[in-house]
Amino acid sequence: MKRLWIGFVFIIAAVAPAEAQEARDTTALPPIVVTATRAPIAVDRLGSRVTVLTRDDLRARGYATVAEALDGVAGLTVVRTGSPGSATSVFLRGGESDYVKVLVDGVPLNEPGGAYDFAHLMVDNVERIEIVRGPTSVVHGSDAVSGVVHLITRTGAPRYAGRVRGGSHGTFEADAEVGGGGAAASYAVTGAWRRADGPYPVNSGYDNTSVTARGRVAPAAGTSADFILRTVSADYRYPTDGAGNVVDTNQHQRTRSTVLGLTLRQQLHPDVRAQLALRSHDIGSGIDDPQDGPGDTLGAWAYGSVRNLDRRTVDLWADWRAGPAVTFTAGGTWEYQRDRSSDSGQSDFGPYGSSTDARRRNWAGYAEAAVTRGPASVTAGARVDRNERFGTFVTWRAGASAHTPVGLRLFASAGTAFKEPTFFEQYGGGFVVGNPDLAPERTLSWEAGLEQTLLDARVRVSAGWFGQRFRDLIQYAFTPVTPDGANYVNLAAANADGVEIEGSATVTAALRVGAQYTWLRTEVTDAGVLPDDDAAFRAGDRLLRRPTHAASVNARWDGRYLGAHGVVRWMGSRADADFSVFPATRVELPAHALVDAGLTLRPFARHAAMNATAIELQVRNVFDADYEMAYGFPAMGRTVVIGVSVGRDGM
């Protein structure tokens, strides 16, 4: 607690420089979001909670990765197994890590079945991040169970800039961007490279290279086309096994990702707009672990794997504005998925290996309506998915929002969502027998809350209660329990309930502060086939790595020449499992507090040709707290990064 107070004082000292700031309008209008519904809608017209992180937020706080930006958002828990590049998961409102749909300009980034590793997702060229809580399968199909994280990239705004940063733990980052155009055509291209060393003395490092190209053309009124290309290539070197023990000197994991998206829009009638989206995502990954040396001949002493996942989507829909207060949306989606994987190894029992090539298709139809009458808004929608493997699945969602004359808004929503089985769960591989008859995991979720705005919306306070019921969870059974010998079955269940409280204030034209607190209760209600002493999933226990209590306080000063920020994040104790012993035992990770802070100097802020030139200092984990996000994997200590950027931003 003492460190928490010291950190808070540090923030106040950092964000209160005596710098004059020209007066500007501090009234914040509700942002328009494109993730929660098919048609764009103001966030204060929704029955569910949405958080929007802007480019200014990301830059001012010096974030390099999306995971860093999400850490501290109400209802989210970010877990990284150690060093940069290691597996990074996001748990939203107590759901599984594969219950969060991740998009970039509408293109899904998840593997089929929901898995997504946030370790390699950088913030370069990101205009904003929309975080939608609650079930959104009606809009986004499978995997959008607990919510959606949507990256929207930047185009237009004449600009050019380059940045270099370096610091602790061998950190080095460089990026460059150029953009331009006008109403008829615009473009933006960004390239970024990042490297860092991990906490281990051997075989511990990470490299990431990403390129993003975004373009838009609008040859005539009511006609436009948007294009996105994003590639990522990463190499993660790690000496640890699954329990965090240092056991290897040369194993590493390669990952590559290519995202392509084309969205065509045509105004068919003053009240009708049609859109066609063509999306593609290719994921390639593999582990390379050659023999450590001539003496490495016991057990499985060499291993290699290659995996390629392809996802193709065609989405066609139309919006009909039936009046000034009513919008109907209807459309259909076709998706093709393919998984090709192989692995091989050497052991003292001889060589081994396996390979798979599996495919599946999905068709879906959906409809949605949004009605606004004065201070009240209602949204409702339904979707039918037809998958050639698991059959037909229906989801629905409804929400309402109502404003009162005293600035109080009431909101509520409920809905269902699903997550399709992974390819491995359905088809298996190696010594594992898949189950082609698996049903999707499903949830019924609801939330209700209120939001109060004061002083022309310069102050906002909100509170909400939510509940989620997860059913048909897929489990691995070491001893097959089905007649055909499959190792995967739909048997488990769990609940998650919680409260989110948030507050923000624009104190002056330059100073903004905010805080959030999340209380979360999770419980395994049906352990399925797992034994009573299973450490990871036992009836009556909490779900792993989800804290009951989490809170953060942040402040940001935006002067013309000087910017400063600080944040204190506190995470309560969490349940985890020690997988270094067999059978695994349940452990408790203690609570910890982290303080981050930074300064940005903009010496040429008044010069249009150099207004993006800046010198920055970022400090993560200011007090060098010793903690673990996952048991057995020490988190990074204090990290100091200094950088210089040069360029122009036309905004």
C-alpha positions as CSV (number, residue, x, y, z in Angstrom):
1,M,0.0,0.0,0.0
2,K,2.9,2.4,0.8
3,R,4.2,1.9,-2.8
4,L,0.7,2.6,-4.1
5,W,0.6,6.0,-2.3
6,I,4.1,6.8,-3.4
7,G,3.2,6.0,-7.0
8,F,0.1,8.2,-6.8
9,V,2.2,11.1,-5.5
10,F,4.7,10.4,-8.3
11,I,1.9,10.8,-10.8
12,I,0.7,14.1,-9.4
13,A,4.2,15.5,-9.5
14,A,4.6,14.3,-13.1
15,V,1.4,15.8,-14.4
16,A,1.5,19.3,-12.9
17,P,4.2,21.3,-14.7
18,A,3.6,25.0,-14.6
19,E,3.0,25.4,-18.3
20,A,0.5,27.7,-19.9
21,Q,-2.0,26.1,-22.3
22,E,-4.2,27.8,-24.8
23,A,-7.9,27.4,-23.9
24,R,-9.9,24.9,-25.9
25,D,-13.3,23.2,-25.8
26,T,-13.1,20.5,-23.1
27,T,-16.6,19.1,-23.6
28,A,-16.2,15.5,-24.8
29,L,-18.8,14.3,-27.3
30,P,-19.7,10.5,-27.2
31,P,-17.6,8.7,-29.8
32,I,-19.2,6.9,-32.8
33,V,-18.2,3.2,-32.7
34,V,-18.4,0.6,-35.5
35,T,-17.8,-2.6,-33.6
36,A,-20.8,-3.0,-31.3
37,T,-23.4,-3.0,-34.1
38,R,-23.3,-3.3,-37.9
39,A,-24.3,0.3,-38.4
40,P,-22.1,3.0,-36.7
41,I,-23.7,4.2,-33.5
42,A,-22.9,6.7,-30.7
43,V,-21.5,4.9,-27.7
44,D,-24.1,6.4,-25.3
45,R,-26.9,4.8,-27.3
46,L,-25.7,1.3,-26.6
47,G,-27.0,-1.1,-23.9
48,S,-23.4,-2.4,-23.3
49,R,-20.2,-0.9,-22.2
50,V,-17.6,0.2,-24.7
51,T,-14.2,1.7,-24.1
52,V,-12.4,3.7,-26.9
53,L,-8.6,4.2,-26.7
54,T,-7.5,6.9,-29.2
55,R,-4.3,7.4,-31.0
56,D,-3.5,10.3,-28.6
57,D,-3.9,7.9,-25.7
58,L,-1.6,5.4,-27.2
59,R,1.1,7.9,-28.2
60,A,1.0,10.0,-25.0
61,R,1.5,6.9,-22.8
62,G,4.3,5.5,-25.0
63,Y,2.6,2.1,-25.6
64,A,4.4,-0.3,-28.0
65,T,1.9,-3.2,-27.9
66,V,-1.8,-3.5,-27.8
67,A,-1.5,-5.6,-24.6
68,E,0.1,-2.7,-22.8
69,A,-2.7,-0.4,-23.9
70,L,-5.4,-2.9,-22.7
71,D,-3.8,-3.4,-19.3
72,G,-5.8,-1.4,-16.8
73,V,-9.0,-1.2,-18.8
74,A,-12.0,-2.1,-16.6
75,G,-13.0,-5.8,-16.8
76,L,-9.8,-6.9,-18.6
77,T,-6.9,-8.9,-17.3
78,V,-3.7,-9.2,-19.3
79,V,-1.5,-12.1,-18.6
80,R,2.0,-12.6,-20.2
81,T,4.1,-15.6,-19.4
82,G,7.3,-13.7,-18.8
83,S,9.4,-11.9,-21.3
84,P,8.5,-9.9,-24.4
85,G,7.2,-12.2,-27.1
86,S,5.9,-14.8,-24.7
87,A,2.3,-16.0,-24.8
88,T,0.1,-13.1,-23.9
89,S,-3.6,-13.6,-23.2
90,V,-6.5,-11.3,-22.4
91,F,-9.3,-12.4,-20.1
92,L,-12.5,-10.3,-20.4
93,R,-15.0,-10.3,-17.6
94,G,-13.8,-13.7,-16.4
95,G,-14.2,-15.5,-19.8
96,E,-11.6,-17.8,-21.3
97,S,-8.7,-16.1,-23.2
98,D,-10.2,-17.5,-26.5
99,Y,-13.5,-15.7,-25.8
100,V,-12.3,-12.4,-27.1
101,K,-12.6,-11.7,-30.8
102,V,-9.7,-9.6,-32.2
103,L,-10.1,-7.6,-35.4
104,V,-8.1,-5.2,-37.4
105,D,-10.3,-3.0,-39.7
106,G,-12.9,-5.8,-39.5
107,V,-10.6,-8.7,-40.4
108,P,-10.6,-11.4,-37.7
109,L,-7.1,-12.2,-36.2
110,N,-8.1,-15.2,-34.1
111,E,-7.3,-18.7,-35.0
112,P,-10.4,-20.8,-35.8
113,G,-11.7,-21.7,-32.3
114,G,-10.8,-18.3,-30.8
115,A,-7.1,-18.6,-29.7
116,Y,-5.2,-15.3,-30.1
117,D,-1.7,-14.4,-28.8
118,F,-1.5,-10.6,-28.2
119,A,2.3,-10.8,-27.9
120,H,3.0,-9.8,-31.5
121,L,0.3,-7.1,-31.9
122,M,1.9,-3.6,-32.1
123,V,0.1,-0.3,-32.1
124,D,1.8,1.2,-35.1
125,N,-0.7,3.0,-37.4
126,V,-3.6,2.4,-35.0
127,E,-6.1,5.3,-35.0
128,R,-8.2,3.9,-32.2
129,I,-9.0,0.7,-30.3
130,E,-12.6,-0.2,-29.6
131,I,-13.3,-2.6,-26.7
132,V,-16.8,-3.9,-26.7
133,R,-17.9,-6.0,-23.6
134,G,-20.5,-8.7,-23.7
135,P,-21.6,-11.2,-26.3
136,T,-21.4,-10.0,-29.9
137,S,-21.7,-13.2,-31.9
138,V,-24.8,-11.6,-33.6
139,V,-22.4,-9.2,-35.3
140,H,-19.1,-11.1,-35.4
141,G,-19.9,-14.8,-35.2
142,S,-17.8,-17.3,-33.4
143,D,-15.4,-16.3,-30.6
144,A,-17.0,-13.0,-29.7
145,V,-18.2,-14.5,-26.4
146,S,-17.0,-12.1,-23.7
147,G,-16.3,-9.2,-26.1
148,V,-14.4,-7.7,-29.0
149,V,-11.1,-5.8,-29.3
150,H,-11.1,-3.9,-32.6
151,L,-8.0,-2.1,-34.0
152,I,-8.9,0.6,-36.5
153,T,-6.0,1.8,-38.5
154,R,-5.3,5.3,-39.9
155,T,-5.5,6.8,-43.3
156,G,-5.5,10.3,-44.8
157,A,-4.1,13.3,-42.8
158,P,-0.9,14.3,-44.6
159,R,2.0,13.3,-42.4
160,Y,5.4,11.8,-42.3
161,A,7.3,10.7,-39.2
162,G,10.1,8.5,-37.9
163,R,10.8,7.4,-34.4
164,V,13.6,5.6,-32.6
165,R,13.6,4.4,-29.0
166,G,15.9,2.4,-26.9
167,G,16.5,1.4,-23.3
168,S,16.6,-1.3,-20.6
169,H,16.7,-5.1,-21.4
170,G,18.1,-4.5,-24.8
171,T,15.0,-2.7,-26.0
172,F,15.2,-1.1,-29.4
173,E,12.3,0.2,-31.4
174,A,12.1,2.0,-34.7
175,D,9.1,3.0,-36.9
176,A,8.3,5.2,-39.8
177,E,5.1,6.3,-41.4
178,V,3.9,8.3,-44.3
179,G,0.3,9.3,-45.3
180,G,-1.6,11.7,-47.4
181,G,-4.5,12.3,-49.7
182,G,-7.8,14.0,-49.5
183,A,-11.6,13.2,-49.7
184,A,-11.3,11.3,-53.1
185,A,-8.3,9.2,-52.2
186,S,-6.0,8.7,-49.2
187,Y,-3.3,6.3,-48.0
188,A,-1.1,5.5,-45.1
189,V,2.0,3.2,-44.8
190,T,3.8,2.3,-41.6
191,G,6.7,0.1,-40.9
192,A,7.9,-0.9,-37.4
193,W,10.6,-3.0,-35.8
194,R,11.1,-4.0,-32.2
195,R,13.6,-6.1,-30.3
196,A,14.1,-6.8,-26.6
197,D,15.9,-9.2,-24.3
198,G,14.1,-11.4,-21.8
199,P,15.0,-12.0,-18.2
200,Y,16.9,-15.2,-18.7
201,P,20.7,-15.4,-19.1
202,V,20.5,-17.7,-22.1
203,N,18.3,-18.0,-25.3
204,S,16.1,-15.1,-24.3
205,G,15.1,-12.5,-26.8
206,Y,12.4,-11.2,-29.2
207,D,12.2,-9.6,-32.6
208,N,9.1,-8.2,-34.3
209,T,8.7,-6.6,-37.7
210,S,5.4,-5.3,-39.0
211,V,4.2,-3.4,-42.0
212,T,0.7,-1.8,-42.4
213,A,-0.7,-0.2,-45.6
214,R,-4.2,1.4,-45.6
215,G,-5.9,3.1,-48.4
216,R,-9.3,4.6,-49.3
217,V,-10.8,5.8,-52.6
218,A,-14.2,7.5,-53.0
219,P,-14.6,8.1,-56.8
220,A,-18.1,9.4,-56.5
221,A,-20.6,10.5,-53.8
222,G,-21.9,7.4,-52.0
223,T,-19.2,5.1,-53.4
224,S,-16.0,4.1,-51.6
225,A,-13.5,1.3,-51.2
226,D,-11.2,0.7,-48.2
227,F,-8.1,-1.6,-48.3
228,I,-6.0,-2.9,-45.5
229,L,-2.7,-4.9,-45.7
230,R,-0.9,-5.8,-42.5
231,T,2.0,-8.2,-42.1
232,V,3.8,-9.3,-39.0
233,S,6.9,-11.5,-38.6
234,A,8.2,-12.4,-35.1
235,D,10.9,-14.6,-33.6
236,Y,10.7,-15.5,-29.9
237,R,13.6,-17.2,-28.2
238,Y,12.9,-18.9,-24.9
239,P,14.7,-21.4,-22.6
240,T,11.7,-22.5,-20.5
241,D,9.4,-25.4,-20.5
242,G,5.6,-25.1,-19.9
243,A,6.2,-24.8,-16.1
244,G,8.8,-22.0,-16.4
245,N,11.9,-24.2,-15.8
246,V,15.0,-23.2,-17.8
247,V,15.8,-26.3,-19.8
248,D,16.8,-25.4,-23.3
249,T,19.5,-23.2,-25.0
250,N,18.3,-23.0,-28.6
251,Q,14.5,-23.4,-29.0
252,H,12.6,-20.6,-30.6
253,Q,9.2,-20.0,-32.1
254,R,8.5,-18.2,-35.4
255,T,5.2,-16.5,-36.2
256,R,4.1,-14.7,-39.3
257,S,0.7,-13.2,-40.1
258,T,-0.8,-11.6,-43.2
259,V,-4.0,-9.7,-43.1
260,L,-5.9,-8.5,-46.3
261,G,-9.2,-6.7,-46.3
262,L,-11.2,-4.9,-49.0
263,T,-14.5,-3.2,-48.1
264,L,-16.8,-1.8,-50.9
265,R,-19.6,0.6,-50.0
266,Q,-22.4,1.8,-52.3
267,Q,-25.3,4.1,-51.6
268,L,-28.1,2.4,-53.5
269,H,-30.8,4.9,-52.3
270,P,-30.7,7.9,-50.0
271,D,-31.8,5.5,-47.2
272,V,-30.1,2.3,-48.3
273,R,-26.4,1.5,-48.2
274,A,-24.9,-1.8,-49.2
275,Q,-21.4,-3.1,-48.2
276,L,-19.3,-6.0,-49.3
277,A,-16.3,-7.1,-47.3
278,L,-13.6,-9.5,-48.5
279,R,-11.3,-10.6,-45.8
280,S,-8.3,-12.9,-45.6
281,H,-5.9,-13.9,-42.7
282,D,-3.0,-16.3,-43.1
283,I,-1.2,-17.4,-40.0
284,G,2.1,-19.3,-40.1
285,S,3.9,-20.6,-37.0
286,G,6.4,-23.1,-36.0
287,I,8.7,-24.3,-33.2
288,D,12.4,-25.1,-33.9
289,D,14.2,-26.9,-31.2
290,P,17.3,-28.8,-32.5
291,Q,19.6,-30.9,-30.4
292,D,21.3,-28.8,-27.7
293,G,24.6,-30.7,-28.2
294,P,26.2,-34.1,-28.5
295,G,25.2,-35.0,-25.0
296,D,21.5,-34.2,-25.5
297,T,20.2,-37.7,-26.2
298,L,17.7,-38.4,-23.4
299,G,13.9,-38.2,-23.7
300,A,12.6,-36.1,-26.6
301,W,15.8,-34.2,-27.5
302,A,14.8,-32.5,-30.8
303,Y,11.5,-31.2,-32.1
304,G,10.2,-29.1,-35.0
305,S,6.7,-28.1,-36.1
306,V,5.0,-26.1,-38.9
307,R,1.5,-24.9,-38.9
308,N,-0.5,-22.8,-41.5
309,L,-4.0,-21.5,-40.8
310,D,-6.0,-19.9,-43.6
311,R,-9.2,-17.9,-43.0
312,R,-11.3,-16.4,-45.9
313,T,-14.5,-14.5,-45.3
314,V,-17.1,-12.9,-47.6
315,D,-19.6,-10.6,-45.8
316,L,-22.4,-8.8,-47.6
317,W,-25.0,-6.6,-45.8
318,A,-27.2,-3.6,-46.2
319,D,-28.4,-0.8,-43.9
320,W,-31.8,0.7,-44.4
321,R,-32.7,3.9,-42.6
322,A,-36.5,3.5,-42.3
323,G,-36.8,6.9,-40.8
324,P,-34.8,9.4,-38.8
325,A,-34.9,7.1,-35.7
326,V,-34.9,3.6,-37.2
327,T,-32.2,1.6,-38.9
328,F,-32.4,-2.0,-40.1
329,T,-29.5,-4.1,-41.1
330,A,-29.5,-7.5,-42.8
331,G,-26.8,-9.6,-44.3
332,G,-25.0,-12.9,-44.8
333,T,-21.5,-14.3,-44.3
334,W,-19.5,-17.2,-45.8
335,E,-16.3,-18.3,-44.2
336,Y,-13.7,-20.9,-45.2
337,Q,-11.1,-22.3,-42.8
338,R,-8.1,-24.6,-43.3
339,D,-5.5,-26.0,-40.9
340,R,-2.3,-27.6,-42.2
341,S,0.1,-28.8,-39.6
342,S,3.0,-31.2,-39.1
343,D,5.5,-32.0,-36.5
344,S,8.5,-34.3,-36.1
345,G,11.0,-35.1,-33.4
346,Q,13.8,-37.3,-32.2
347,S,13.8,-39.2,-28.9
348,D,15.6,-42.1,-27.3
349,F,12.7,-44.2,-28.5
350,G,13.3,-43.2,-32.1
351,P,11.8,-40.6,-34.5
352,Y,8.1,-39.6,-34.3
353,G,5.8,-37.2,-36.1
354,S,2.3,-36.5,-37.4
355,S,0.5,-34.3,-39.9
356,T,-3.1,-33.0,-40.5
357,D,-4.9,-31.2,-43.2
358,A,-8.5,-30.2,-42.2
359,R,-11.0,-27.8,-43.6
360,R,-14.5,-26.5,-42.7
361,R,-17.0,-23.9,-44.0
362,N,-19.6,-21.7,-42.3
363,W,-22.6,-19.9,-43.6
364,A,-24.5,-17.3,-41.6
365,G,-27.4,-14.9,-41.9
366,Y,-28.2,-12.1,-39.5
367,A,-30.5,-9.1,-38.9
368,E,-30.4,-6.2,-36.6
369,A,-32.5,-3.1,-35.7
370,A,-31.7,0.1,-33.9
371,V,-34.4,2.4,-32.8
372,T,-33.9,5.8,-31.2
373,R,-36.8,7.8,-29.8
374,G,-35.8,11.0,-28.0
375,P,-33.7,10.0,-25.0
376,A,-34.2,6.3,-25.4
377,S,-32.5,3.8,-27.7
378,V,-33.1,0.1,-28.3
379,T,-31.0,-2.4,-30.3
380,A,-31.9,-6.0,-31.1
381,G,-30.5,-8.6,-33.4
382,A,-30.3,-12.3,-34.2
383,R,-28.0,-14.6,-36.2
384,V,-28.1,-18.2,-37.5
385,D,-24.8,-19.9,-38.2
386,R,-24.7,-23.1,-40.2
387,N,-21.4,-25.0,-40.0
388,E,-20.6,-28.1,-41.9
389,R,-19.0,-29.7,-38.8
390,F,-21.2,-28.7,-35.8
391,G,-24.5,-27.9,-37.6
392,T,-26.8,-25.0,-36.8
393,F,-26.4,-22.5,-34.0
394,V,-28.6,-19.5,-33.2
395,T,-27.5,-16.4,-31.2
396,W,-29.4,-13.2,-30.2
397,R,-28.7,-9.9,-28.4
398,A,-30.8,-7.0,-27.2
399,G,-30.0,-3.8,-25.4
400,A,-31.5,-0.5,-24.3
401,S,-30.2,2.9,-23.2
402,A,-32.2,5.8,-21.7
403,H,-31.0,9.3,-20.9
404,T,-32.6,11.4,-18.1
405,P,-32.8,15.2,-17.9
406,V,-30.2,15.3,-15.0
407,G,-27.4,13.7,-17.1
408,L,-28.0,10.2,-15.8
409,R,-28.0,7.4,-18.4
410,L,-29.4,3.9,-17.7
411,F,-28.4,0.9,-19.8
412,A,-28.9,-2.8,-20.0
413,S,-28.4,-5.7,-22.4
414,A,-28.5,-9.5,-22.7
415,G,-27.5,-12.0,-25.3
416,T,-26.0,-15.3,-26.3
417,A,-22.7,-16.1,-28.0
418,F,-20.7,-19.2,-29.0
419,K,-17.1,-20.3,-29.7
420,E,-16.6,-23.0,-32.3
421,P,-14.2,-26.0,-31.5
422,T,-10.6,-25.7,-32.6
423,F,-9.3,-27.9,-35.4
424,F,-7.2,-29.8,-33.0
425,E,-10.3,-30.5,-30.8
426,Q,-12.2,-31.8,-33.8
427,Y,-9.5,-33.5,-35.8
428,G,-6.8,-34.3,-33.2
429,G,-3.2,-35.1,-34.1
430,G,-0.3,-37.2,-32.8
431,F,-1.5,-39.3,-30.0
432,V,-4.7,-37.3,-29.5
433,V,-8.0,-38.4,-31.0
434,G,-10.3,-35.5,-32.0
435,N,-14.1,-35.4,-31.7
436,P,-15.9,-34.4,-34.9
437,D,-19.2,-34.3,-33.0
438,L,-18.2,-31.5,-30.6
439,A,-20.8,-28.7,-30.1
440,P,-19.7,-25.1,-29.8
441,E,-19.1,-23.7,-26.3
442,R,-21.9,-21.2,-25.5
443,T,-22.8,-18.4,-23.1
444,L,-25.7,-16.5,-21.8
445,S,-24.7,-13.0,-20.6
446,W,-26.3,-9.9,-19.3
447,E,-25.4,-6.5,-17.9
448,A,-27.0,-3.4,-16.4
449,G,-25.7,-0.1,-15.2
450,L,-25.8,3.6,-15.1
451,E,-23.6,6.5,-16.2
452,Q,-23.7,10.1,-14.7
453,T,-22.2,13.0,-16.6
454,L,-21.6,16.4,-14.9
455,L,-20.2,19.8,-15.9
456,D,-21.0,19.6,-19.6
457,A,-19.7,16.0,-19.7
458,R,-16.3,16.9,-18.4
459,V,-16.9,14.5,-15.5
460,R,-18.2,10.9,-16.1
461,V,-18.9,8.3,-13.5
462,S,-20.3,4.9,-14.4
463,A,-21.1,1.6,-12.7
464,G,-22.3,-1.7,-14.1
465,W,-23.1,-5.3,-13.0
466,F,-22.6,-8.2,-15.4
467,G,-23.1,-12.0,-15.4
468,Q,-21.9,-14.7,-17.7
469,R,-22.9,-18.4,-17.8
470,F,-20.5,-20.6,-19.8
471,R,-21.8,-24.0,-20.8
472,D,-20.7,-27.0,-23.0
473,L,-17.1,-26.1,-22.3
474,I,-14.8,-28.5,-24.2
475,Q,-12.5,-30.6,-22.0
476,Y,-9.5,-32.9,-22.7
477,A,-10.0,-36.3,-21.2
478,F,-6.7,-38.2,-20.9
479,T,-8.7,-41.5,-20.8
480,P,-11.3,-41.4,-23.6
481,V,-14.9,-41.4,-22.4
482,T,-16.7,-41.8,-25.7
483,P,-17.3,-45.0,-27.6
484,D,-15.1,-43.8,-30.5
485,G,-12.1,-43.1,-28.2
486,A,-12.2,-39.3,-28.6
487,N,-10.2,-37.2,-26.1
488,Y,-12.4,-34.1,-26.2
489,V,-15.9,-33.8,-24.9
490,N,-18.5,-31.0,-24.1
491,L,-19.1,-31.4,-20.3
492,A,-17.8,-28.5,-18.2
493,A,-19.5,-25.3,-17.0
494,A,-18.5,-22.1,-15.2
495,N,-20.0,-18.8,-14.1
496,A,-18.6,-15.2,-13.9
497,D,-20.2,-12.3,-12.2
498,G,-18.8,-8.8,-11.5
499,V,-19.0,-5.1,-11.0
500,E,-17.2,-2.4,-13.0
501,I,-16.8,1.1,-11.7
502,E,-15.2,3.9,-13.8
503,G,-14.7,7.6,-13.4
504,S,-13.0,10.3,-15.5
505,A,-12.6,14.0,-15.4
506,T,-11.3,16.7,-17.6
507,V,-9.9,19.0,-14.8
508,T,-8.5,21.7,-17.2
509,A,-8.0,22.0,-20.9
510,A,-4.7,20.1,-20.3
511,L,-5.2,17.8,-17.4
512,R,-7.3,14.6,-17.4
513,V,-7.6,12.0,-14.7
514,G,-9.4,8.7,-14.5
515,A,-9.8,5.6,-12.3
516,Q,-11.5,2.2,-12.5
517,Y,-12.2,-0.7,-10.2
518,T,-13.4,-4.2,-11.1
519,W,-14.8,-6.9,-8.8
520,L,-15.0,-10.3,-10.3
521,R,-16.3,-13.6,-8.9
522,T,-15.7,-16.8,-11.0
523,E,-16.7,-20.3,-10.1
524,V,-16.4,-23.7,-11.8
525,T,-19.9,-25.2,-11.6
526,D,-19.2,-28.5,-13.4
527,A,-15.8,-30.0,-13.6
528,G,-16.9,-32.6,-16.2
529,V,-14.6,-35.5,-16.5
530,L,-11.7,-34.0,-14.6
531,P,-10.8,-35.6,-11.3
532,D,-11.8,-33.9,-8.0
533,D,-8.3,-33.0,-7.2
534,D,-7.5,-31.3,-10.6
535,A,-5.7,-28.0,-9.9
536,A,-6.8,-26.2,-13.0
537,F,-10.6,-26.8,-13.1
538,R,-12.3,-28.1,-10.0
539,A,-15.9,-27.6,-9.0
540,G,-16.4,-24.7,-6.6
541,D,-12.9,-23.2,-7.4
542,R,-12.1,-19.9,-9.0
543,L,-11.0,-19.8,-12.6
544,L,-7.2,-19.5,-13.0
545,R,-5.5,-16.1,-13.4
546,R,-8.6,-13.9,-12.9
547,P,-8.2,-11.6,-10.0
548,T,-11.2,-10.9,-7.7
549,H,-10.1,-7.2,-7.3
550,A,-8.3,-4.9,-9.8
551,A,-8.0,-1.2,-9.9
552,S,-6.1,1.6,-11.7
553,V,-5.6,5.4,-11.4
554,N,-4.3,7.4,-14.3
555,A,-3.5,11.1,-15.0
556,R,-2.4,12.8,-18.2
557,W,-1.2,16.3,-18.9
558,D,-1.3,17.6,-22.5
559,G,0.5,20.9,-22.8
560,R,1.5,22.3,-26.1
561,Y,5.2,21.7,-25.5
562,L,5.2,19.3,-22.7
563,G,3.2,16.2,-22.0
564,A,3.3,13.9,-19.0
565,H,1.4,10.8,-17.9
566,G,1.3,8.4,-15.0
567,V,-0.7,5.3,-14.0
568,V,-0.9,3.1,-11.0
569,R,-2.3,-0.4,-11.6
570,W,-3.2,-2.7,-8.7
571,M,-4.1,-6.4,-9.2
572,G,-5.4,-8.5,-6.4
573,S,-4.4,-12.1,-5.6
574,R,-5.2,-14.7,-8.2
575,A,-5.5,-18.5,-8.3
576,D,-3.0,-20.3,-10.5
577,A,-1.5,-23.8,-10.9
578,D,2.1,-25.1,-10.4
579,F,2.6,-27.3,-13.5
580,S,6.2,-28.1,-12.6
581,V,4.9,-31.0,-10.5
582,F,2.6,-33.9,-11.3
583,P,-0.2,-33.8,-10.6
584,A,-0.3,-30.0,-10.7
585,T,-1.0,-28.2,-7.4
586,R,-3.1,-25.1,-6.9
587,V,-1.2,-21.9,-5.9
588,E,-2.1,-18.3,-5.1
589,L,-0.3,-15.4,-6.9
590,P,0.0,-12.5,-4.5
591,A,-1.4,-9.0,-5.2
592,H,1.0,-6.5,-6.7
593,A,1.0,-2.8,-7.7
594,L,2.8,-1.3,-10.7
595,V,3.6,2.4,-11.5
596,D,4.3,3.6,-15.0
597,A,5.2,7.2,-15.9
598,G,6.5,9.3,-18.8
599,L,7.4,12.7,-20.2
600,T,7.2,14.0,-23.8
601,L,8.9,17.2,-24.9
602,R,7.6,18.7,-28.2
603,P,10.0,21.6,-29.0
604,F,8.5,22.4,-32.5
605,A,4.8,22.1,-31.6
606,R,4.0,25.5,-33.3
607,H,5.8,24.6,-36.5
608,A,3.4,22.8,-38.9
609,A,6.3,21.1,-40.8
610,M,7.8,19.6,-37.6
611,N,4.9,19.4,-35.1
612,A,5.3,15.6,-34.6
613,T,8.9,16.0,-33.5
614,A,9.4,15.0,-29.8
615,I,11.7,13.6,-27.2
616,E,10.2,11.1,-24.8
617,L,11.0,9.3,-21.7
618,Q,9.0,6.2,-20.6
619,V,9.4,4.2,-17.4
620,R,7.5,0.9,-16.9
621,N,7.4,-0.6,-13.4
622,V,9.0,2.5,-11.8
623,F,9.6,0.8,-8.5
624,D,10.9,-2.4,-10.0
625,A,8.2,-4.6,-8.4
626,D,8.9,-8.3,-8.3
627,Y,5.8,-10.2,-9.5
628,E,4.4,-12.9,-11.8
629,M,1.5,-12.8,-14.1
630,A,1.6,-16.6,-14.5
631,Y,3.2,-18.9,-11.9
632,G,6.8,-19.8,-12.6
633,F,7.3,-17.0,-15.1
634,P,8.9,-13.8,-13.6
635,A,7.6,-10.6,-15.2
636,M,9.9,-7.9,-16.4
637,G,11.5,-5.4,-13.9
638,R,11.9,-1.7,-14.3
639,T,12.2,-0.7,-18.0
640,V,13.4,2.7,-19.0
641,V,13.0,3.8,-22.7
642,I,14.2,7.0,-24.2
643,G,13.2,8.0,-27.7
644,V,13.2,10.7,-30.4
645,S,10.7,11.2,-33.2
646,V,10.8,13.6,-36.1
647,G,8.1,14.6,-38.5
648,R,4.8,16.2,-39.3
649,D,1.2,15.1,-38.4
650,G,-1.6,16.9,-40.3
651,M,-4.1,15.3,-37.8
